[in-house]
Amino acid sequence: MAAKVDQKKCTACGLCVDICPVQAISLENDKAKIDEEKCVDCGQCIDQCPNTAISIP
């Protein structure tokens, strides 16, 4: 299951975009968006997010 972004917590800092090893995250409308087909559930974005806006359900 792919990581999910809590849109209310996301500040579009871009740290998750930079850390993603498979380029599954992009910024759209000033929020992070995760491509579920590309996400490999590595969790690097979760550890990098300063706002705890990303989780794996």
C-alpha positions in Angstrom: 0.0 0.0 0.0 1.4 3.4 -1.0 2.2 6.2 1.4 -0.5 8.8 1.9 -0.2 12.6 2.5 -2.3 14.5 5.0 -3.1 17.6 2.9 -3.9 19.6 6.0 -0.4 19.0 7.4 1.6 19.3 4.2 3.4 22.6 3.7 4.9 21.7 0.3 8.5 22.0 1.7 9.6 19.5 -1.0 11.8 17.4 1.3 9.9 14.3 0.4 10.2 14.9 -3.3 14.0 15.2 -2.9 14.4 12.0 -0.8 12.1 9.7 -2.8 14.3 7.0 -4.5 11.7 6.2 -7.2 10.5 9.8 -7.9 7.0 8.9 -6.8 6.3 12.2 -5.2 5.6 15.5 -6.8 4.2 18.9 -5.7 0.8 19.8 -7.1 -1.3 22.8 -6.0 1.2 23.5 -3.2 0.8 20.0 -1.7 2.8 16.7 -2.0 1.2 14.1 -4.2 2.3 10.4 -4.2 1.9 8.3 -7.3 0.6 5.1 -5.8 1.9 3.0 -8.8 5.5 4.2 -8.3 5.6 4.2 -4.5 7.6 1.2 -3.1 6.7 1.8 0.6 10.3 2.5 1.6 9.2 5.0 4.3 12.0 7.5 3.5 9.5 10.3 2.9 7.9 9.6 6.3 11.2 10.0 8.1 12.0 13.2 6.2 8.7 15.0 6.6 9.0 17.7 9.3 5.3 18.0 9.7 4.4 14.3 10.0 2.1 14.7 7.0 3.0 11.4 5.4 2.1 7.9 6.6 1.7 4.4 5.3 -1.8 3.2 6.2 
